[in-house]
Amino acid sequence: MPVGKHVVLTVVPPDSRNAEPFEILEYTGPSSPPRSLGRAWSVGSDTAGEGVWLIRQDGPDDCRLQHVSLAAGELGHGQPASCRTQVRTETAHGLLITINADAAESTDALIEPATGRTIRQAPRILGAAGDWVLLDGLTDLTLVDLRDNSSKKLSRPSIGAAPTVVPSADGAVWAVDFANPAYRNTATQTRDIWLLRPDGPTWDHAPGMPFVTEHLKRGGGLGWSTAGDLVLADRVLAAWHPGEPQWRLSQAALPGGNWSGFAVLP
């Protein structure tokens, strides 16, 4: 995952029955090995892009939310938290988490990390960036302005399950991927990428969408470059700047095997 100009890696063992927290590593460049940040159940970037929030485990049912600076190390002991909390990302308005992650009764919340106070809670918060959060609904989406808690209903531009949302670094434009792993109840996988501009709000369709893919379940991902290009890893590596007529394809080969996650380096 990208954290400012850094990349943080989560080492997930192939055995899904693993009962130990994952090792968290900071990627410092090709000239040196990744640096360990210790073990945690979950990790998310802080709003400054200079550190991470971690769910540390101290005992069988004893976990805490801790802030760790990539430059200065641990910033205090942290606050008590459930071991089943998934940290996602921090915004200027709070820390986005999933409560009871991977359970049927999971719910999403934007919290004040220092106190745990809930700022906004919903069954499914698709993304948060800048002054906005995007909520999932049965037939539509809801965009909430955290400055005044006003909300707007948005029609889904594409049919499918809950989309993947990847905001740009400044939060001005969000890539929304309405991926479908079973198009029309078949084995066909499709992707359909749209751009949402919350200030409008407006939708723009990325060129060449939708398309058939075989990479949804193998971690094909999206990310934004510092130049404002949307970068896609799916069979090939491609980049597109909003407004351009088509994607620019790279000759770089994507790694084989079982990988997940995607981060664009500055």
N, C-alpha and C positions, 0 to 999 in steps of 0.2 A: 504494500500500500504506500502511496506517496505521502510524505510528511514534509511540507515545504519543499526545500531543495534536497531532501533526503528520501531514502526508501527504507521502510521497515518490513521485515519478513516474519511470517509466522510459520514455524516448522511443525507441520501436521503429520503425525505418523500414519503409515498406511493402515494400521489396525484401528478401526473405528471404535473398538472397545477399550481403547487406552483410557486409563483413569487418572492420568497425571496432566497437570497444566502444560501448555505448549511452551517451547522455548521461543523467545522473541529476540530478533536480531536486527541491528542497524547495519545497513549496507553502506560502507564507507568508500567504495570505489574498487576498481579491478586490481589495484596495487596492494591491497591488504585484505585479510579475511574479515567477514562480518563480525561486528562486535555485539556480544550478548548483553541484552537488557534484563536478563533473568527470565523466570517463567511466569506465565499468566494464562488465564482462560480466555481473555479477550483483549483487544487493543484497538484504539482509535486515535486519530490525529487531534492535537489541540488546535485552537483557532489561530494561533500565531504561526503554526507550521514549524515550531521549534522543539516540540516535545510530543509525548503521547499520554493518553489515559489508559491505565491497565486495571484489570480485575485480578488482583493477587490472591493467592490462597495461603492461609496461615494454619489451617486445621481442617478436619473433615467437612465441617459445615461453617467454617469461619473464613470469610473473604472480605476484601476491602477494595475500594476504588482509590487508586494512587496516581498522582501526576508525576511524570518523569521527564526531565529536560534532557535532550540529546547531548547538550554541552555540559550541564552541571550535575546530572544525575537525579536522584530522588528528591522531590520537593515536598518533604514531610512524609509522615506515615500514611496519611490518607484517611478516608471515611469508611465505616462499615458498609458492606454491600452484599447482596445475594451472589452466591457463586454461579447462579444461572443467569446473571445479567450479561448482556452483550453490549459492549461499548461500540459506537459507530463513528460519530464525528462530533466535534465541538464547533459551535457557531458563536457569534457575538451575543446571542440571546440564551445560550445554554448548551448543555451536552445531550446529544441524541443517543438514547439507549433503547434496547429491547429487554423487557422484563419477562422472565421465564422463557428465555430463548429456546427454540427447538421444541417447544411444547404447544399443545393445542390451545391452551389458554394464554398464550403469549400476547403482550400488548406493548406498544411503543410509547415513549415519553421523552419530552424535552425537560431536563432537570437543571437545577442550579447545583453544580458539582461540589461546591464547598459545604452545602447544607443538605443536599438531597431533595430540596423543595421542588415539587412538580410545577412546571410552567405551562406545559401543554401535554395532554395525553389523548391517545386515539388507538383504536385497534391496529391500524397500520399507517405509520408515517413513512412514506416512500423516500423522502429526502428532506434535508434542511440545509440552507445556505443563505448567507446574507440576512435579510429581514423576513425570509419566507420559509414556510414548510408546506409540503405537498402531501395531502392525505388521500388514501385509497378508499373508494366506495364500491358498491356492487355494480353500478352502471356508469358512474362518473367519477371525477376527481375533484378535490377541493383544495384551493390554494388559499393559505392563511397568511395575512400580513401581521407579523408579530409586533409591529409598531403600535397598532391600534386594535389588534385581534379581529379585524374585519376579514371576511372570507368571500370567495367567489367560486361558484360551481363551474367546472370545465368539462366539456364533452370529451370523451375519449376519441382521439383521432384514429385509433386502431383497436380492433377487437383482440382480446387476449387476457392472460392472467396478469397479476400485478407486475408492472414494468420495473425494470432496473433504471435507477435515476443517478446520473453522474453530473453534478454541477461543475461549471468552470471555476477556476481559481477565485475569481472575483464574484461569483454567484450570479452574474448577469444573464447567463444563458445555461440551460440545463439540457444535457443529452438524455433522452428518455427512450429506452429500448423496449418495445412491446414484443419481446421474444416469445415464441410459442414452441415448446418441445414436442407437441403432438398436434400439428395442424390438422383441423377437421377430423380429430380422433384417429389420425394415422401416425406412422413412424416418421413422418416428414417434420423436420425442424426448420423454423423460419425466424428471421429477425426483421424488425421494422423500426428504424430509428427516426425519431422526430426531435426537433429542438423546441424547447419551451422557453420563452422570455417572460419571466414573472411580472416585469413592470408593465407589460401590455394589458392582460396577458395575450400572447400570440403563439401559434404553432407554425413551424416550418418543417417540411419533409426533407430529410436528407436524400441526395440523389441515389438512384439505383435501388430504392426500397419499395416493397420488401424483397428479401431474397432467401433462397433455400440454403441451409448450412448443415454441416455435420459436426459442428464444434461447440454447440451450446453446453453440453454436459462435460466438456473437457476444458472449461475455463476460458474460452474466448472472451476478451474484455474490451472495455472502452476507457479512454483517458484523454485528458486535455494537455496540450503542450503549453509552454510559457508564451509561445507566439499566437495562441488562440486557435490552434488546429485541433480538431477532434481526431483522435488516433484510434483505429480499430484493429484488433488482432483476431482474425478469423480466416483460416486457411492461408492468408497472406497478411502482411502488415500494410495498412493503408492510412492515409491522412487526408483530411478534408477541412478547408477553411470555409466557414459559413459564407455563402454568396458565390462560391466557386461552382462551376457546372458539374464537376465530377470529382471522384476520389483520385488521389495520387497514390500509385502502388509502389511498394518498395520491393527490392530484390532480397532483402534480409529474410533468412529462413527462421521460422518459428520453431521452438524446441518441441521435440516429440515427447511421448510419454504422458504421464498423469500429472499435469500442472494446473494450478488455479491462481487467480489474481493477476493484476496487470497494472503496471505503474510506468508513466512516461517520465524519463529523467530530463531535467532542465538542460 
